[in-house]
Amino acid sequence: MRMRMILAAGVLLTALMTFPSYAGNWIFEAGAGWRWKEDDGTYPMNTWKWIDGDGDCRAECYYFDRNGYMAANQYVGDGYEVNAQGAWVEDGVVQEKIVAFQGTVIGSEDYIITLPDSWKGNFYIDQTEESLRVYFYPVNGNVREIFEVHRVGSLEAKKILTAQMENKKDLGWCRGNYYICGLPQEQSLAGYNPGEKEMIRQMTKDYEKNIGKYFEFQ
């Protein structure tokens, strides 16, 4: 099962439904369709927009018509196809790109990690069935990995993985899986400006010191 992002906000089901996510909200208007409301109250119109609607740090691309409603299950412009959910597809495959995550709660069906507020807007994640990696994401795109969480399904696999990791912490066992955290490594800060260097130092120091507080099994 693919790891899922844990969202703090819920879904309000009324005649006007909203699905909260970072940097805006999906809004459904009965009889009309879906719109994307930006934080400033505006709506994209007659344009394409990359949106990470479920908070998994992977954005899909949607087209909004001149009235601001999402196109679905049709071809737009010069033959670009959008599926029933409105996402741009090529040969049936939803097109995605990694984007920075704007919240501070990440995790899976087994655990959640609540990061300091200072991390907000400064990181993105890459996750698979076996691991979750968190990266510092500065404006200039000079990405740096801060920490990682690995999931293994057997004690033998755990021994093999931990033997390969120099700087690690055993997070525990949950529903048949062992979890191990790779802690921040000492690496060169070349290429970052003074403010970014300080942010990296603070992020790594803070996480390493407080991992027990931030990480919890569900």
C-alpha positions as CSV (number, residue, x, y, z in Angstrom):
1,M,0.0,0.0,0.0
2,R,1.4,3.4,-1.0
3,M,2.1,5.7,1.9
4,R,-0.4,8.5,2.3
5,M,-0.1,12.0,3.6
6,I,-2.1,12.6,6.8
7,L,-4.1,15.7,6.5
8,A,-5.3,17.6,9.6
9,A,-8.3,19.1,7.9
10,G,-11.5,17.1,7.2
11,V,-14.0,17.3,4.4
12,L,-17.2,19.3,4.9
13,L,-20.1,17.8,3.0
14,T,-22.8,20.3,2.3
15,A,-24.5,21.8,-0.7
16,L,-21.2,23.6,-1.1
17,M,-18.4,21.1,-0.5
18,T,-14.8,22.1,0.2
19,F,-11.7,20.0,0.3
20,P,-9.0,21.9,2.2
21,S,-5.3,21.5,1.1
22,Y,-2.3,23.8,1.1
23,A,-2.4,27.2,-0.7
24,G,-6.0,27.0,-1.5
25,N,-9.2,24.9,-1.5
26,W,-11.2,22.7,-3.8
27,I,-14.8,23.9,-3.9
28,F,-17.7,22.1,-5.4
29,E,-20.8,24.0,-6.5
30,A,-23.9,21.8,-7.1
31,G,-25.0,21.9,-10.7
32,A,-21.8,23.7,-11.8
33,G,-18.7,21.8,-10.9
34,W,-15.3,22.1,-9.2
35,R,-13.4,25.3,-8.7
36,W,-10.0,26.1,-7.0
37,K,-10.1,29.0,-4.6
38,E,-6.7,30.6,-3.9
39,D,-5.8,31.8,-0.5
40,D,-6.4,35.4,-1.6
41,G,-10.0,34.5,-2.6
42,T,-9.4,34.5,-6.4
43,Y,-10.1,31.6,-8.8
44,P,-7.9,30.5,-11.8
45,M,-9.8,31.1,-15.1
46,N,-9.0,30.1,-18.7
47,T,-5.7,28.6,-17.6
48,W,-3.8,25.4,-16.5
49,K,-2.7,25.1,-12.9
50,W,-0.5,22.5,-11.1
51,I,-2.3,21.6,-7.8
52,D,-1.3,19.3,-5.0
53,G,-4.9,18.7,-3.9
54,D,-4.2,15.7,-1.5
55,G,-1.0,17.0,0.1
56,D,1.3,14.2,-1.1
57,C,3.9,16.6,-2.6
58,R,2.9,15.5,-6.1
59,A,0.9,18.0,-8.1
60,E,-1.4,17.2,-10.9
61,C,-2.3,19.7,-13.7
62,Y,-5.9,20.9,-14.1
63,Y,-7.6,23.2,-16.6
64,F,-10.1,25.8,-15.6
65,D,-12.5,27.4,-18.1
66,R,-13.3,31.1,-18.5
67,N,-15.8,30.8,-15.6
68,G,-13.2,29.2,-13.3
69,Y,-14.6,25.6,-13.4
70,M,-12.4,22.6,-13.8
71,A,-12.6,20.7,-17.1
72,A,-13.1,16.9,-16.8
73,N,-13.2,13.9,-19.1
74,Q,-12.5,15.8,-22.3
75,Y,-9.8,17.2,-24.5
76,V,-8.6,20.8,-23.9
77,G,-6.8,23.2,-26.2
78,D,-4.5,21.4,-28.7
79,G,-5.6,17.9,-27.8
80,Y,-4.6,17.7,-24.1
81,E,-6.6,15.1,-22.3
82,V,-8.0,15.4,-18.8
83,N,-9.6,12.5,-17.0
84,A,-12.8,12.2,-15.0
85,Q,-11.0,13.8,-12.0
86,G,-9.8,16.7,-14.1
87,A,-6.1,15.7,-14.1
88,W,-4.0,16.0,-17.3
89,V,-3.2,12.5,-18.7
90,E,-0.9,11.2,-21.4
91,D,-1.7,7.7,-22.7
92,G,-3.9,7.2,-19.7
93,V,-1.1,8.2,-17.2
94,V,-1.7,11.1,-14.8
95,Q,1.1,13.6,-15.2
96,E,2.7,14.7,-12.0
97,K,5.5,16.9,-10.6
98,I,7.0,17.1,-7.1
99,V,6.1,20.3,-5.3
100,A,7.1,21.7,-1.9
101,F,4.7,20.8,0.9
102,Q,3.3,23.7,2.8
103,G,2.1,22.0,6.0
104,T,4.0,20.4,8.9
105,V,2.3,17.0,9.3
106,I,3.4,14.1,7.2
107,G,3.2,10.3,7.6
108,S,1.5,7.0,6.7
109,E,-1.1,4.6,7.9
110,D,1.2,3.6,10.7
111,Y,2.7,6.9,11.9
112,I,2.6,10.7,11.8
113,I,5.5,13.2,12.0
114,T,4.6,16.7,13.2
115,L,7.4,19.1,12.2
116,P,8.2,22.5,13.7
117,D,6.3,25.4,12.3
118,S,9.6,26.8,11.0
119,W,9.8,24.0,8.5
120,K,6.5,25.2,6.8
121,G,7.2,26.0,3.1
122,N,10.8,24.9,3.4
123,F,10.6,21.2,2.5
124,Y,9.1,18.6,0.3
125,I,8.9,14.8,0.6
126,D,9.5,11.8,-1.6
127,Q,7.8,8.6,-0.5
128,T,7.5,5.0,-1.6
129,E,6.2,1.8,0.1
130,E,9.6,1.4,1.8
131,S,10.7,4.9,2.7
132,L,9.9,8.5,3.2
133,R,12.5,11.2,2.6
134,V,12.3,14.8,3.6
135,Y,14.3,17.4,1.8
136,F,15.1,21.1,2.4
137,Y,13.6,23.0,-0.6
138,P,15.0,26.5,-1.0
139,V,13.9,29.0,-3.6
140,N,17.0,28.4,-5.7
141,G,16.3,24.7,-6.0
142,N,19.5,23.6,-4.2
143,V,17.8,20.6,-2.6
144,R,19.3,18.8,0.4
145,E,18.0,15.7,2.2
146,I,17.4,16.3,6.0
147,F,16.2,12.9,7.2
148,E,14.5,9.6,6.1
149,V,12.3,7.0,7.5
150,H,12.5,3.4,6.3
151,R,9.9,0.6,6.7
152,V,11.0,-3.0,6.6
153,G,8.8,-6.1,7.1
154,S,11.1,-8.5,8.9
155,L,13.7,-8.5,11.6
156,E,16.3,-9.9,9.2
157,A,15.7,-7.1,6.8
158,K,15.9,-4.6,9.6
159,K,19.4,-6.0,10.6
160,I,20.6,-5.7,7.1
161,L,19.4,-2.1,6.7
162,T,20.6,-0.9,10.0
163,A,24.1,-2.4,9.3
164,Q,24.2,-0.2,6.2
165,M,23.3,3.0,8.0
166,E,25.9,5.0,9.9
167,N,23.7,7.5,11.7
168,K,20.3,6.0,12.6
169,K,17.6,5.7,15.2
170,D,15.3,2.7,15.8
171,L,11.7,4.2,15.9
172,G,10.0,0.9,16.8
173,W,7.6,-1.7,15.4
174,C,4.0,-1.2,14.2
175,R,1.6,-3.6,12.6
176,G,4.2,-6.0,11.3
177,N,6.7,-3.4,10.2
178,Y,9.9,-2.1,11.7
179,Y,10.7,1.6,11.3
180,I,14.2,3.1,11.2
181,C,15.1,6.8,10.9
182,G,18.2,8.0,9.1
183,L,19.3,11.1,11.0
184,P,20.9,14.2,9.4
185,Q,24.5,13.7,8.2
186,E,27.3,16.3,8.3
187,Q,27.5,17.6,4.8
188,S,29.0,20.6,3.0
189,L,26.8,23.7,3.0
190,A,28.4,25.0,-0.1
191,G,26.0,26.7,-2.5
192,Y,23.6,27.9,0.1
193,N,23.3,31.5,1.2
194,P,23.7,32.5,4.9
195,G,20.0,32.4,5.6
196,E,19.6,29.0,4.0
197,K,22.7,27.6,5.9
198,E,21.2,28.7,9.2
199,M,17.8,27.2,8.3
200,I,19.4,23.9,7.5
201,R,21.4,23.9,10.7
202,Q,18.3,24.7,12.7
203,M,16.1,22.1,10.9
204,T,18.6,19.3,11.3
205,K,19.5,20.2,14.9
206,D,15.9,20.6,15.9
207,Y,14.8,17.3,14.3
208,E,17.7,15.3,15.7
209,K,17.1,16.6,19.2
210,N,13.3,16.2,19.2
211,I,12.6,13.2,17.0
212,G,10.9,11.4,19.9
213,K,8.5,14.3,20.3
214,Y,7.7,14.7,16.6
215,F,7.3,11.0,15.6
216,E,4.4,8.9,16.9
217,F,2.7,5.7,15.9
218,Q,-1.0,5.8,15.2
